[in-house]
Amino acid sequence: MGAITARVSRGTGILLFIGLFATGCTFVPAATPPTPSASPPTVNDDPSMDALAVVTQEQVDAAVEDIPDAVRDAMELSGTPGVAVGVVHDGEVVFADGFGVRDVDSGKPVDADTVFAMASVSKSLGATVVARAIDEGIVKWTTPVSSHLEGFTLADPYAGENVTIADMYAHRSGLYEHAGDELEEIGYDRAAILERLRFIPLEPFRAVYHYGNFDITAAGESVAWATGEDWADLSERLLYEPLGMSSTSSRFADLESRDNRALGHVQRDGEWVVNPEQRQPDEQSPAGGASSNVTDMLTWTTMLLAAGEHDGEVFIEQSSLLPAMSPQIPMGAPRQFGARAGSYGYGFNVSTSTGGLVDVNHSGAFAMGTGTVVKMLPAAGLGIVVLSNAAANGVAEGVASRFMDIAQFGEERRDWVSFWNTVFAGFSTPFGSLVGEEPPGDPEPARPLAEYAGSYANEYFGAAEVVVQGDELVLRLGPTGEWTLEHWSGDEFVFRPLSENANPGSISKATFDADTLVLEYFDQHELGTFIR
């Protein structure tokens, strides 16, 4: 499959993206996307579509036959409770089935109609919603977000005025990686998060790639505002309903209401258990809030592989869809000589396989219990969807990578399930400079607790309230954030965040200095200083 990089960031879940490094990629610094030819050349007459790998029917059949074994290996290695897999080839569904259970408590089986949280695959779904809106004349990829999202801006007024839907979907606004996720974590709603993005210092506009959720959410909201509809309603009207995706939604309440749905699982003491707090991602719905099943996702994937056609008719114009599935910005420089560089389109990863075929894909994961991937080789008319109900562990990526190896080369070229499981194991590290440290045996005494109490202002996060409750200090931040402050030494206290963004075992300093409070966990981008 070639040199692969995985980037799993803290933020709203491990909202994950996978970049299969390409042999080359095109950075489009301007806002105007490329216009596809009215009559795209065929594989035979366009050298840019040549590839050494040849996907044959025999190899696809072998890859499909291997799926049950691949899933079994992945489930045995990881303990993942449930997996669903679907494959489309040359416009036909050739596999759709489920394995394991929807949740370990009920033991009900997963099937092709079991609905899973999609996490960041929502970005790709949302990009096709935008493409449909472009076809309706509502917006263009080059429409500034501020044109319809009233009051929206960024720290740099020029960027705030000119950042486009395309810029946000390509993660090239200059916002840092996962900007806004920490606001969602402490209970701010979508509108408040988008309003507070203006307080984040920007890196160079259209010059750097930083993956995120609330950049795409801002773009999706702008499109929805242009229609006067809620994003979930717009997605239903433009995409899900006309494609017959009756089990797909961009609203968490719809997922909750499904009888046949998978529940998210987390590991506790080495065992997978149903997470008592299922991930609720409505605030970032365009980026991570969709839910679907293999049956519906195969309908959508079939449409994409048909260059936007559905049931023999144009569903999305190629001029609207192709830019989303084409390289728009590098995802970072190669880490060694000879490695391919990965690219991002508008809500899709775009890369090149070892065999030379363009690979369009996206993964999604919540630390609170889901892992998903859609992976396509458009020139071969081949796509696979893998959905799982465990915290990010590489099962979806491993099964999909193994399948594509066999389809291209007739054999698995690497133990992908083990590879991805090892990669994901590295993303469970707890946060904090004091992780693994024992509390001081002879700490310096704290001042009287009342001297720390008060309201500490911060433009981005809002006020941090420190109050005395009994013989403890309590920290409150945002609408829902609340932690007990444990004394460490002197004017230094600690609190223990545990969330989609903070792995078990995380520990953060809370350091008081006269009227200043620095919260280590919220200071990862130097925004965590609060003034009384």
DONUDO-419318 format. One record per residue (C-alpha): residue in one letter; x, y, z. Coordinates in Angstrom, 2 decimals. Each point is the difference from the previous one (the first is absolute). Layout:
// residues N
ATOM:a:X:Y:Z
...
This chain:
// residues 532
ATOM:m:0.00:0.00:0.00
ATOM:g:2.98:2.31:0.11
ATOM:a:1.38:2.26:2.68
ATOM:i:-2.80:0.93:2.32
ATOM:t:-0.37:2.69:2.58
ATOM:a:-2.72:0.10:2.58
ATOM:r:-0.86:3.06:1.93
ATOM:v:-2.31:-0.38:2.92
ATOM:s:-0.44:3.19:1.89
ATOM:r:-1.52:0.82:3.29
ATOM:g:-3.01:2.12:-0.48
ATOM:t:-3.51:-1.03:-0.62
ATOM:g:0.61:-3.59:0.29
ATOM:i:2.90:-1.40:-1.64
ATOM:l:-1.61:1.43:-3.12
ATOM:l:2.42:-1.75:-2.16
ATOM:f:1.40:0.32:-3.47
ATOM:i:2.26:-2.32:-1.88
ATOM:g:2.34:1.20:-2.74
ATOM:l:1.36:-2.56:-2.41
ATOM:f:2.95:1.97:-1.29
ATOM:a:-0.26:0.93:-3.64
ATOM:t:2.77:0.17:-2.56
ATOM:g:-0.92:3.61:-0.57
ATOM:c:-2.69:2.47:0.91
ATOM:t:-1.28:3.35:-1.13
ATOM:f:-0.30:2.91:2.37
ATOM:v:-2.62:2.51:-1.10
ATOM:p:0.76:3.17:1.97
ATOM:a:-2.68:2.02:-1.74
ATOM:a:-3.65:-0.42:0.75
ATOM:t:-1.01:-1.20:-3.47
ATOM:p:-0.28:-3.79:-0.36
ATOM:p:0.99:-1.69:-3.26
ATOM:t:-2.68:-0.42:-2.63
ATOM:p:-0.23:-3.57:-1.28
ATOM:s:-0.16:-0.77:-3.68
ATOM:a:-3.49:-0.39:-1.43
ATOM:s:1.06:-3.41:-1.33
ATOM:p:2.58:-1.54:2.31
ATOM:p:2.53:-2.22:-1.77
ATOM:t:-0.19:-3.72:0.54
ATOM:v:2.64:-2.08:1.71
ATOM:n:1.29:-1.08:-3.40
ATOM:d:0.69:3.46:-1.43
ATOM:d:1.03:2.00:3.09
ATOM:p:3.56:-0.71:1.25
ATOM:s:-0.84:1.58:3.37
ATOM:m:-2.28:-2.99:0.66
ATOM:d:2.58:-2.66:-0.81
ATOM:a:0.92:-2.37:2.84
ATOM:l:2.06:-3.14:0.38
ATOM:a:-2.64:-1.62:2.23
ATOM:v:-2.84:-1.63:-1.90
ATOM:v:-3.13:-0.78:1.99
ATOM:t:-1.44:-3.16:-1.55
ATOM:q:-3.31:-1.68:0.70
ATOM:e:1.87:-3.04:1.26
ATOM:q:1.92:2.10:2.51
ATOM:v:-3.12:1.83:1.15
ATOM:d:-1.72:-3.36:0.51
ATOM:a:2.97:-1.19:2.07
ATOM:a:-0.03:3.20:2.07
ATOM:v:-3.73:-0.37:0.67
ATOM:e:0.44:-3.66:0.96
ATOM:d:2.68:1.05:2.48
ATOM:i:-2.18:2.57:1.83
ATOM:p:-1.37:-2.38:2.68
ATOM:d:3.53:-1.16:0.83
ATOM:a:1.31:3.58:0.05
ATOM:v:-2.77:1.10:2.35
ATOM:r:0.50:-3.03:2.22
ATOM:d:3.72:0.74:0.26
ATOM:a:-0.70:3.65:0.81
ATOM:m:-2.63:-0.81:2.62
ATOM:e:2.17:-2.64:1.65
ATOM:l:2.99:2.32:0.15
ATOM:s:-1.88:3.03:1.28
ATOM:g:-3.04:-1.42:1.76
ATOM:t:-2.27:2.34:-2.00
ATOM:p:-3.59:-1.08:0.70
ATOM:g:-1.59:0.71:-3.39
ATOM:v:0.95:0.72:-3.62
ATOM:a:-1.95:0.53:-3.21
ATOM:v:1.56:-0.11:-3.47
ATOM:g:-1.28:0.82:-3.48
ATOM:v:1.62:-0.05:-3.44
ATOM:v:-1.09:1.41:-3.35
ATOM:h:1.68:-0.84:-3.32
ATOM:d:-0.94:1.25:-3.44
ATOM:g:-3.28:1.38:1.29
ATOM:e:-1.09:-3.20:1.76
ATOM:v:-0.06:-0.81:3.70
ATOM:v:2.09:-3.17:0.30
ATOM:f:0.14:-0.26:3.81
ATOM:a:-2.01:1.35:2.91
ATOM:d:-0.04:-1.71:3.38
ATOM:g:0.55:0.44:3.71
ATOM:f:2.12:-1.80:2.58
ATOM:g:-0.15:-0.14:3.77
ATOM:v:-2.48:1.92:2.13
ATOM:r:-1.54:3.48:0.10
ATOM:d:0.79:0.20:3.71
ATOM:v:1.45:-2.43:2.51
ATOM:d:-2.96:0.38:2.37
ATOM:s:-2.80:-1.09:-2.35
ATOM:g:2.08:-2.29:-2.20
ATOM:k:-2.16:0.88:-3.03
ATOM:p:1.81:-0.67:-3.28
ATOM:v:1.37:2.60:-2.38
ATOM:d:-1.29:-0.16:-3.56
ATOM:a:0.25:2.16:-3.11
ATOM:d:-2.84:2.19:1.26
ATOM:t:1.51:0.72:3.45
ATOM:v:0.48:3.75:0.39
ATOM:f:3.35:1.31:1.28
ATOM:a:1.26:3.46:0.89
ATOM:m:2.09:1.08:-3.00
ATOM:a:2.31:2.51:1.77
ATOM:s:2.23:1.76:-2.57
ATOM:v:-1.34:-1.87:-3.01
ATOM:s:-2.70:2.63:0.54
ATOM:k:2.39:2.45:-1.66
ATOM:s:-0.14:-1.92:-3.26
ATOM:l:-3.76:-0.39:0.19
ATOM:g:-0.29:3.72:0.70
ATOM:a:2.21:0.89:-2.95
ATOM:t:-2.51:-1.69:-2.29
ATOM:v:-2.83:1.94:1.67
ATOM:v:1.91:3.18:-0.89
ATOM:a:0.54:-1.25:-3.55
ATOM:r:-3.75:-0.50:-0.35
ATOM:a:-0.59:3.51:1.36
ATOM:i:2.40:1.31:-2.65
ATOM:d:-2.05:-1.75:-2.67
ATOM:e:-3.09:1.76:1.35
ATOM:g:1.73:3.35:-0.38
ATOM:i:-0.05:0.68:3.75
ATOM:v:3.78:0.43:0.40
ATOM:k:3.28:-0.70:-1.75
ATOM:w:3.14:-1.56:1.43
ATOM:t:1.45:3.51:-0.27
ATOM:t:-2.78:1.66:2.03
ATOM:p:1.38:1.70:3.12
ATOM:v:-1.30:-1.52:3.22
ATOM:s:-0.87:3.47:1.28
ATOM:s:-2.32:0.61:-2.97
ATOM:h:-2.74:-2.02:1.68
ATOM:l:1.20:-0.74:3.54
ATOM:e:-0.92:3.27:1.63
ATOM:g:2.69:1.55:2.19
ATOM:f:2.64:-2.63:-0.77
ATOM:t:3.62:1.12:-0.03
ATOM:l:3.50:-1.07:1.00
ATOM:a:2.87:1.68:1.83
ATOM:d:1.38:1.33:-3.28
ATOM:p:-2.79:2.16:-1.49
ATOM:y:1.13:-0.75:-3.56
ATOM:a:-0.17:-3.75:0.62
ATOM:g:-3.31:0.37:1.80
ATOM:e:-1.51:1.83:-2.94
ATOM:n:1.47:-2.14:-2.75
ATOM:v:0.25:-3.55:1.36
ATOM:t:-2.17:-2.13:-2.26
ATOM:i:-2.01:-3.17:0.35
ATOM:a:2.83:-1.70:-1.94
ATOM:d:2.65:1.34:2.37
ATOM:m:-1.84:-1.36:3.02
ATOM:y:-0.66:-3.39:-1.60
ATOM:a:3.72:-0.21:-0.91
ATOM:h:1.10:0.98:3.55
ATOM:r:2.09:2.94:-1.28
ATOM:s:-1.51:2.92:1.94
ATOM:g:3.01:0.40:2.31
ATOM:l:-1.84:-1.23:3.11
ATOM:y:2.01:-2.43:2.09
ATOM:e:-0.72:-3.71:-0.05
ATOM:h:-3.39:-0.84:1.52
ATOM:a:-0.74:3.62:0.87
ATOM:g:-3.26:0.26:1.92
ATOM:d:-0.11:-3.60:1.20
ATOM:e:0.99:1.05:3.51
ATOM:l:-2.98:2.40:0.08
ATOM:e:-2.37:-2.79:-0.96
ATOM:e:1.49:-2.10:2.78
ATOM:i:-1.03:2.54:2.65
ATOM:g:-3.53:0.33:-1.29
ATOM:y:-0.11:2.91:-2.45
ATOM:d:-2.53:-0.32:-2.80
ATOM:r:0.74:0.26:-3.71
ATOM:a:-0.76:3.70:-0.32
ATOM:a:2.14:0.94:3.00
ATOM:i:2.95:-2.08:-1.23
ATOM:l:-0.08:1.54:-3.47
ATOM:e:-0.22:3.47:1.51
ATOM:r:3.06:-0.63:2.20
ATOM:l:2.23:-1.20:-2.87
ATOM:r:0.80:3.69:-0.58
ATOM:f:2.14:-0.01:3.15
ATOM:i:2.45:-2.58:-1.35
ATOM:p:3.26:1.38:-1.47
ATOM:l:0.34:-1.28:-3.56
ATOM:e:2.85:-1.59:-1.88
ATOM:p:0.46:1.16:-3.62
ATOM:f:-3.30:-0.03:-1.88
ATOM:r:-0.23:-2.63:-2.78
ATOM:a:3.61:-1.03:0.59
ATOM:v:-0.25:-2.72:2.67
ATOM:y:-2.19:-3.05:0.56
ATOM:h:-1.43:-0.60:3.47
ATOM:y:-2.71:-2.63:0.37
ATOM:g:-3.04:1.03:1.97
ATOM:n:-3.71:-0.25:0.60
ATOM:f:-1.30:3.50:0.52
ATOM:d:1.55:1.39:-3.19
ATOM:i:-2.16:-2.42:-1.97
ATOM:t:-2.90:0.61:2.38
ATOM:a:0.22:3.73:-0.74
ATOM:a:-0.11:-0.70:-3.73
ATOM:g:-2.93:-2.39:0.36
ATOM:e:-1.87:2.51:2.15
ATOM:s:0.56:2.68:-2.61
ATOM:v:-1.57:-2.20:-2.68
ATOM:a:-2.92:-0.84:2.30
ATOM:w:-0.55:3.68:0.83
ATOM:a:-0.08:0.76:-3.73
ATOM:t:-3.00:-2.33:-0.32
ATOM:g:-1.69:0.94:3.27
ATOM:e:0.16:-3.65:1.09
ATOM:d:1.68:-1.86:2.83
ATOM:w:3.05:-1.98:-1.15
ATOM:a:-1.63:-3.33:0.85
ATOM:d:-3.15:0.93:-1.94
ATOM:l:2.05:1.23:-2.95
ATOM:s:2.00:-3.24:-0.07
ATOM:e:-3.23:-1.99:0.07
ATOM:r:-1.54:1.99:-2.84
ATOM:l:3.00:0.17:-2.31
ATOM:l:1.71:-3.34:0.60
ATOM:y:-1.55:-2.61:2.23
ATOM:e:-3.60:0.06:-1.17
ATOM:p:0.62:0.14:-3.78
ATOM:l:2.54:-2.84:0.25
ATOM:g:-2.38:-2.09:2.12
ATOM:m:2.40:0.04:2.98
ATOM:s:-2.84:-0.48:2.47
ATOM:s:2.24:-1.02:2.93
ATOM:t:2.39:2.94:-0.35
ATOM:s:-0.26:3.25:1.93
ATOM:s:2.07:2.95:1.20
ATOM:r:-1.91:0.25:3.26
ATOM:f:0.94:-1.99:3.13
ATOM:a:-3.62:-0.44:1.10
ATOM:d:-0.63:-2.03:-3.15
ATOM:l:2.88:-2.32:0.81
ATOM:e:-1.31:-0.42:3.55
ATOM:s:-3.43:-0.94:-1.31
ATOM:r:1.19:-2.83:-2.27
ATOM:d:-0.93:-3.48:1.20
ATOM:n:2.87:-1.53:-1.96
ATOM:r:2.95:2.13:1.10
ATOM:a:3.48:-0.70:1.29
ATOM:l:1.04:1.50:3.32
ATOM:g:3.46:1.42:0.58
ATOM:h:2.35:-2.05:2.15
ATOM:v:3.07:0.94:2.05
ATOM:q:2.56:-2.10:1.81
ATOM:r:-0.16:-0.13:3.77
ATOM:d:2.41:-2.28:1.87
ATOM:g:0.81:-1.81:-3.22
ATOM:e:-3.61:-0.73:-0.93
ATOM:w:-2.22:1.65:-2.60
ATOM:v:-3.11:1.46:1.61
ATOM:v:-2.84:2.14:-1.27
ATOM:n:0.96:3.62:0.55
ATOM:p:-2.54:1.43:2.46
ATOM:e:0.43:3.36:-1.74
ATOM:q:-0.60:-0.48:-3.71
ATOM:r:1.67:2.65:-2.17
ATOM:q:-2.43:2.83:-0.87
ATOM:p:1.56:1.99:-2.87
ATOM:d:-2.85:2.29:-1.10
ATOM:e:2.02:3.18:0.55
ATOM:q:2.39:-1.08:-2.76
ATOM:s:-2.57:-1.84:-2.09
ATOM:p:1.44:0.92:-3.44
ATOM:a:3.39:-1.34:1.06
ATOM:g:-0.78:-2.93:2.29
ATOM:g:-3.72:-0.35:0.67
ATOM:a:-1.32:-2.40:-2.65
ATOM:s:-1.15:-3.54:0.63
ATOM:s:-0.64:-2.69:-2.58
ATOM:n:0.26:-3.68:-0.86
ATOM:v:1.80:-2.05:-2.62
ATOM:t:-3.11:-0.24:-2.18
ATOM:d:-0.38:3.78:-0.31
ATOM:m:3.74:0.70:-0.23
ATOM:l:0.32:-2.37:-2.93
ATOM:t:-2.72:1.93:-1.85
ATOM:w:1.97:3.20:0.56
ATOM:t:3.33:-1.63:-0.91
ATOM:t:-1.49:-1.41:-3.19
ATOM:m:-1.11:3.50:-0.99
ATOM:l:3.50:1.38:0.60
ATOM:l:1.65:-2.77:-2.02
ATOM:a:-2.45:0.75:-2.81
ATOM:a:1.34:3.59:-0.10
ATOM:g:-3.16:1.38:1.54
ATOM:e:-2.60:-2.09:-1.84
ATOM:h:-2.82:-1.88:1.73
ATOM:d:-2.43:-2.34:-1.73
ATOM:g:1.38:1.06:-3.36
ATOM:e:-0.58:3.71:0.54
ATOM:v:2.24:2.84:1.12
ATOM:f:-0.41:0.43:3.75
ATOM:i:2.97:2.31:0.59
ATOM:e:1.66:1.89:-2.82
ATOM:q:3.63:-0.97:-0.54
ATOM:s:0.98:3.68:0.16
ATOM:s:-1.29:0.07:3.58
ATOM:l:1.20:-3.43:1.15
ATOM:l:3.43:-0.42:-1.60
ATOM:p:1.69:2.86:1.92
ATOM:a:-1.00:-1.64:3.30
ATOM:m:1.60:-3.29:-1.03
ATOM:s:3.15:1.59:-1.45
ATOM:p:3.19:1.20:1.74
ATOM:q:-0.36:3.56:1.32
ATOM:i:2.76:0.30:2.62
ATOM:p:2.92:-2.15:1.19
ATOM:m:-0.58:-1.65:3.36
ATOM:g:3.60:0.59:0.99
ATOM:a:3.48:-0.65:-1.34
ATOM:p:1.27:-3.58:-0.30
ATOM:r:2.00:-1.12:3.02
ATOM:q:2.69:-1.74:-2.01
ATOM:f:1.53:0.05:-3.47
ATOM:g:-1.97:-1.97:-2.55
ATOM:a:-3.27:0.07:1.93
ATOM:r:-3.22:1.09:-1.68
ATOM:a:-1.78:3.12:1.24
ATOM:g:-3.66:-0.15:0.97
ATOM:s:-2.62:2.53:-1.04
ATOM:y:-3.43:1.14:1.13
ATOM:g:-2.88:1.00:-2.24
ATOM:y:-3.22:1.46:1.34
ATOM:g:-0.96:-2.48:2.72
ATOM:f:1.91:-2.89:-1.59
ATOM:n:3.56:-1.34:0.23
ATOM:v:1.48:-0.44:-3.46
ATOM:s:3.08:-2.15:-0.42
ATOM:t:1.67:-2.55:-2.25
ATOM:s:0.32:-3.68:0.74
ATOM:t:3.22:-1.97:-0.38
ATOM:g:-1.40:-1.27:-3.27
ATOM:g:-0.52:3.52:-1.33
ATOM:l:-3.78:0.24:0.34
ATOM:v:-1.61:3.12:1.43
ATOM:d:-1.38:-0.82:3.45
ATOM:v:-2.82:2.18:1.36
ATOM:n:-0.78:-0.69:3.63
ATOM:h:-0.92:1.27:3.42
ATOM:s:-0.02:-1.50:3.46
ATOM:g:-1.84:0.95:3.13
ATOM:a:0.32:-0.91:3.64
ATOM:f:-1.28:1.00:3.38
ATOM:a:1.98:-0.88:3.10
ATOM:m:-3.44:-0.53:1.51
ATOM:g:-0.62:-2.95:-2.26
ATOM:t:0.01:-0.07:-3.79
ATOM:g:2.37:-0.64:-2.89
ATOM:t:-0.97:0.38:-3.67
ATOM:v:1.52:0.22:-3.45
ATOM:v:-1.06:0.38:-3.62
ATOM:k:2.68:-0.76:-2.55
ATOM:m:-0.30:0.18:-3.80
ATOM:l:2.10:-0.67:-3.09
ATOM:p:-2.08:1.99:-2.51
ATOM:a:1.87:-1.18:-3.11
ATOM:a:-0.77:-3.59:0.99
ATOM:g:-3.62:0.71:0.98
ATOM:l:0.75:-1.54:3.40
ATOM:g:-0.98:1.17:3.47
ATOM:i:-0.16:-1.44:3.51
ATOM:v:-1.77:1.24:3.13
ATOM:v:0.96:-1.30:3.46
ATOM:l:-1.86:1.02:3.17
ATOM:s:0.87:-1.04:3.57
ATOM:n:-1.29:0.73:3.50
ATOM:a:3.20:0.21:2.09
ATOM:a:2.19:2.95:0.91
ATOM:a:2.54:0.69:-2.74
ATOM:n:2.22:-3.05:-0.39
ATOM:g:0.71:-0.30:-3.74
ATOM:v:-2.43:-2.83:-0.72
ATOM:a:-1.81:1.88:-2.77
ATOM:e:3.25:1.12:-1.64
ATOM:g:1.58:-3.44:0.33
ATOM:v:-2.89:-1.84:-1.64
ATOM:a:-0.25:2.57:-2.81
ATOM:s:3.75:0.04:-0.68
ATOM:r:0.17:-3.80:-0.11
ATOM:f:-2.94:-0.09:-2.42
ATOM:m:1.57:2.54:-2.36
ATOM:d:3.34:-1.81:0.03
ATOM:i:-1.60:-3.24:-1.17
ATOM:a:-2.14:1.83:-2.58
ATOM:q:3.06:1.72:-1.51
ATOM:f:2.78:-2.55:0.45
ATOM:g:-1.70:-3.34:0.67
ATOM:e:1.43:-0.19:3.51
ATOM:e:0.40:1.98:3.19
ATOM:r:3.38:1.73:-0.12
ATOM:r:0.13:0.84:3.70
ATOM:d:-1.85:-1.11:3.15
ATOM:w:-2.23:3.05:-0.06
ATOM:v:-2.20:-0.94:2.94
ATOM:s:3.02:-0.31:2.29
ATOM:f:1.60:3.09:-1.51
ATOM:w:-3.00:2.24:0.59
ATOM:n:-0.69:-1.47:3.43
ATOM:t:3.55:0.91:1.02
ATOM:v:-0.33:3.49:-1.48
ATOM:f:-3.20:0.68:1.89
ATOM:a:1.41:-1.36:3.25
ATOM:g:2.29:3.02:-0.02
ATOM:f:-2.91:2.41:0.14
ATOM:s:-1.19:-0.97:3.46
ATOM:t:2.68:1.97:1.83
ATOM:p:-1.39:2.10:2.86
ATOM:f:0.59:3.76:-0.03
ATOM:g:2.09:2.00:2.45
ATOM:s:3.55:0.73:1.09
ATOM:l:-0.70:-1.67:3.35
ATOM:v:-1.18:-3.34:-1.46
ATOM:g:1.86:-2.75:1.83
ATOM:e:1.20:2.37:2.74
ATOM:e:-0.73:-0.68:3.65
ATOM:p:-1.34:2.92:2.07
ATOM:p:2.76:1.70:2.00
ATOM:g:0.67:-1.74:3.29
ATOM:d:0.54:3.30:1.77
ATOM:p:-1.95:2.61:-2.01
ATOM:e:0.15:3.69:0.68
ATOM:p:-3.21:1.07:1.72
ATOM:a:-2.72:1.77:-1.93
ATOM:r:-1.37:3.38:0.98
ATOM:p:-3.48:0.10:1.56
ATOM:l:-2.35:-1.34:-2.69
ATOM:a:-2.12:3.14:0.02
ATOM:e:2.98:1.94:-1.36
ATOM:y:-0.18:-2.01:-3.24
ATOM:a:-3.73:0.39:-0.49
ATOM:g:-1.37:2.38:-2.61
ATOM:s:-0.92:0.49:-3.62
ATOM:y:2.95:-0.16:-2.42
ATOM:a:-0.69:1.51:-3.43
ATOM:n:1.04:-1.48:-3.34
ATOM:e:-1.13:1.22:-3.41
ATOM:y:-0.06:-3.39:-1.70
ATOM:f:-1.16:-2.37:2.72
ATOM:g:-2.10:2.45:2.00
ATOM:a:0.34:0.48:3.73
ATOM:a:1.47:-2.71:2.21
ATOM:e:-1.77:-0.03:3.34
ATOM:v:1.96:-1.28:2.98
ATOM:v:-2.16:-0.61:3.06
ATOM:v:0.50:-1.51:3.44
ATOM:q:-2.20:-2.99:0.76
ATOM:g:0.58:-1.36:3.49
ATOM:d:3.72:-0.56:0.24
ATOM:e:0.58:-0.17:-3.78
ATOM:l:0.40:2.32:-2.94
ATOM:v:-2.25:-0.58:-3.01
ATOM:l:0.75:1.27:-3.52
ATOM:r:-2.91:0.79:-2.34
ATOM:l:0.54:0.93:-3.63
ATOM:g:-2.53:0.48:-2.74
ATOM:p:-3.59:-1.23:0.21
ATOM:t:0.87:-3.51:1.26
ATOM:g:3.70:-0.28:0.92
ATOM:e:0.57:-0.75:3.69
ATOM:w:2.92:-1.62:1.84
ATOM:t:1.29:-0.28:3.55
ATOM:l:3.37:1.70:0.46
ATOM:e:2.37:-2.20:2.00
ATOM:h:2.88:1.69:1.76
ATOM:w:3.43:-0.96:-1.37
ATOM:s:2.48:2.42:1.54
ATOM:g:-0.04:3.68:0.87
ATOM:d:-2.26:1.88:-2.42
ATOM:e:-0.16:-2.93:-2.39
ATOM:f:-3.09:-2.20:-0.16
ATOM:v:-1.03:-2.73:-2.42
ATOM:f:-3.20:-1.23:-1.62
ATOM:r:-0.70:-3.16:-1.95
ATOM:p:-1.77:0.50:-3.35
ATOM:l:-1.69:-3.05:-1.50
ATOM:s:-1.81:0.49:-3.26
ATOM:e:-0.02:-0.64:-3.73
ATOM:n:3.17:2.11:-0.09
ATOM:a:1.73:-1.10:3.22
ATOM:n:0.95:-3.65:0.40
ATOM:p:-0.33:-1.81:3.33
ATOM:g:2.86:0.90:2.30
ATOM:s:0.29:3.59:-1.21
ATOM:i:0.99:2.55:2.63
ATOM:s:0.23:3.76:-0.48
ATOM:k:1.72:2.67:2.05
ATOM:a:-2.00:2.99:1.21
ATOM:t:2.58:2.57:1.04
ATOM:f:-0.92:3.14:1.94
ATOM:d:2.26:3.06:0.01
ATOM:a:-1.60:3.02:1.70
ATOM:d:-2.98:0.80:-2.26
ATOM:t:1.08:-2.35:-2.81
ATOM:l:-1.11:-3.59:-0.51
ATOM:v:1.56:-2.25:-2.66
ATOM:l:-1.83:-3.23:-0.87
ATOM:e:2.49:-2.33:-1.66
ATOM:y:-2.62:-2.11:-1.78
ATOM:f:-1.59:3.06:-1.59
ATOM:d:3.34:1.67:-0.72
ATOM:q:1.14:-2.36:-2.76
ATOM:h:-0.26:2.87:-2.47
ATOM:e:0.98:2.73:2.46
ATOM:l:-3.60:1.06:0.60
ATOM:g:-0.30:-1.40:3.53
ATOM:t:0.95:3.03:2.11
ATOM:f:-2.83:1.46:2.10
ATOM:i:0.06:3.34:1.84
ATOM:r:-1.99:0.77:3.16
